[in-house]
């Protein structure tokens, strides 16, 4: 997982995270809840949509540039309109695809997806729905079974248990999921706080914000931060020991783990009290 995480960060798009805006994540979470999908499916849907949309926009930009150089093609505004017009359809397709990767096999059928889209006054056909799924798969070269932050959290919890960290497994896992949801929904606020702590300045420059992107997209850091915060809430007496263990397992410094926990707790509490 560490290798996979490093590989992803090394190839990171400069626009990574653009499609993890709170309203989009909330839409996916509520839709996953409506369709009774498990936690892993909703995180997977967010990640699939994010990576698909970035690829789609990049391809459209490239195509538009090539057509402009050749003196042909449609205007950029029509390309943008195409993205806007199909966005909800693509989002639903990403949730459908995520449901097919779920261990519980609670697959969202075409009829269910169409009924939902019709409730939003969209008039797509079953064929268009299937073509939308295929468009996502083709754009991502069928590589949609990517690890989510939940994968990292669950594996690290297993390693902690194997290493002799005696923690209440079920409550800790449930707390981690709640905090992971929270971190997805308040992503920008948490990482904004973390950036200000890192640079010791309340007004980061554009360059500092750009360089911080790899921190925002680091699934291993997010996972250790979520576990650390969960332990702090449930078993504060074990917190230092767990942070030390997480540092040994991942090589992420204890200070970085503590700062992440502080940023999450600050936004849970709604105050800056340490």
N, C-alpha and C positions, 0 to 999 in steps of 0.2 A: 504493500500500500504506500509506503514511504517513497519507493521508486516511482510508482504511478503518479503520486502527488507532485514529485519534483519534475517529472516529465511534462505534466500539464502546466505547471508554473513556468517552465522554460519556453513553452510555446504560446504563452498567454497573449490573447488579443488585447490591444490597447483599450477596447471598449467592453471588456469583460465585466459582467455585473449589471450592464444596462437594462437587461430584461429580468432582473430580480427585484424590480421596484415593488414596494409594499402592496400596491393594489393588485398587481399581477400574481404575486405569491398568495395573497389572501383569496383571490379568485380560485386558484388551483387548490388550495387547502379546503375551501368550502365545497368545491365541486367533488373533491376526493371523499370528503365526509358524506356528502349527499349520496355518493355511489358506494359507500361502505368499503373504501379501499384501506389497506393498512398503511402504517406510517412510511414505510420504505417507498411505497408507490408515489406518494405525494412529493417527497424530496426528489425522487427520480424524474417525475414529471417537470419539476422546476428546472432541473439540470438539463433535461432533453430540450425543453423549450428555449432555454438560454443559448445553448450551443447551436441549435438549429437556426434561431433568429439571427445570430451573429454571422453564421455562414451564409444565410440567405441575403442579408444586407450586403455583405462583402462581395458576393457573386453579382448582385444587381449593380453595385458600384463599378465593378470591373467591366461588366457588360455595357453599362451606360457610357463609360469612358471610351471603350473600344468603338462603340457605335458613333459617338460624337466625333472621334478622330476620322472616321470614315464618312462623316457627313450624313448619317442616317440614324434611324431609331426614334423612339418616342421620347418625350420630355421626362426630366427627372421627377416632376410632380406626379406624372401618371404612374411611375414606378413606386413612388411613396404611397399613392392611393391604393395600389395593388396590395402592398404590405398591410395597410390599415384595414382594407376590406376583408382580408382573409385571416386577420390575427386571431379572432375568437375561434374560428374553425381550426386553425393550427394548434391553438392552445388545447382544444378538446381532443385533437388527434394525439397530442403529446401525453395527455392523461390516459387515453385509451392504450397507447403503446406501453406506458408505465404499468398499467394494470395487467398487461400480458406478461410482464417480467416478474410480477409479484409471486411470492412463494405460495400464497393462498389460492391462486388461480381464480380470483374473483374478477373475471374479465368483463370489461364494459363492452356490451354488444352494440352493434351499429344502430339498432332500433332505439336503444336507450340514449345514445349520443344524439341521434336525429331528433328525438322527442324533446331533449333539452334545448337544442339549437332552435327548434320551432317555437319553444316557449319564449325565446329571445327575439322572435320575429324573423329568423333566418329561414330561407327556403331551400336548403341544400338537399340533394338527392343522396341515396345510398352510394351511388357511383362516385359522386364528388367527395364523399366522406372517405371512401377507400383510396381515391387518388390523393387526397390530402395526407393520409397515413404514409402512402408510398413516397410522396414528395419529401416528407420528413426523413424517412429511412434512406432515400437516395442521397439527399443532401449530406447526411451524416455517415454515408457509406455503410449503413446498417450497423454502425457501432453505437448502440444506444444503451448497452448494459454497463454503464459507467458506475463507479463507486460513488456513493453519496456520503456526506458528512456522518450520517447515521451508521454507515458501514465502519467508519473509523472509530466512532464512539463505542460501538458494540465490541469490536475487536480489542480495543484498549481496555475495556472493562473485563474481558476474558483474560487478558494478560495480567492485569492487576490481581485478579482472583488467583491465577496460577502462581503469581509471585508471593502469595500469602497475605494480600491486603484483605483483611476480613471486614467486608462492608455489606450492608443489607442490599442484596442484588436487585430484587424486584422494585422496591421503592426508589433506588438509585437510578435504575433504568427508566422508570416512569418520569422521574424528575429531569433526567437528561433530555428526554423527548419533549417535555414541556418547555425547557430552556432552549432547545434547538428550534422549536416552533417560534419562540419569542425572538431568537437571534435572526431568524429569516425575516420576520415581520418588522423588526426594528434595526435591520442590518446597517443602514447608513448612519443612524444615530450612534450605534455601538462603536462602529469603526472610526467615526469622526472623533469620538472621545478617545479612542485608543491612539489615533494619530497625534492628537494634541498632547497626550501623555508622552509619547515617544519622542516628539520634537521639542517638548517643553515650551510650547508656544500655542496660543489660542487662535492664531491666524496663519495656517499653513499656506505656503506658496503653491502655485499650480504644479511645479516640478515635484514638490514633496508629495502632493496628492497623487500624481502619476506614479511615482516610485512606490507608493504605499499599496498600489493595486495588487502586487503579489502577496501582500499580507492579507488583504481582503479575500483573496481567492484560495488561501492556504487551508485545505480541509483538515490537515493534521493539527494545526494551531487551533482551529475552531473546535475540534474534538476534545483536545486536552483542556481548553478553556471551559467548555461545557461541563466536562466531568469534574473539573476543579470547583466550579461554581456550585454544582449540584451537591458535592461533598460538603462544601462550606455551609450550605443551607441545612442539610440533613444531619451531618456529623462534624461540626466544627472542630471537635477534638482530634479528628483524624486528618484534618485538612493538610497540615504541613507534611505529614508522612506521605500522603497521596501525591502532593505536588512534587516531592522528591522522587517518588517512584516514576511519575510521568516524565520527569526530567531525564531519568536514567533510561527509560524505554525509548523516548523520542529525540533526545538531545536538545529539546526546546528548553531554554533557560527557565529557572524557577521564577525569575523576575518577569519574563514575558507571560508566563502562565498566570501569575498573580495580577498583572496589569490587565489581562483580558478579563479575569474574574471581576476585577474592580469595575471595568467598563460595563459589563453585563449587569452587575448588582446596582450600579448607579442608575441605570435606566429602569430596572425593576422597581427600585425604591422611589425613583423620581426625584432624587436629591443627590448632591455631591458629597454627602457625608461618607468618609472612608469606612 
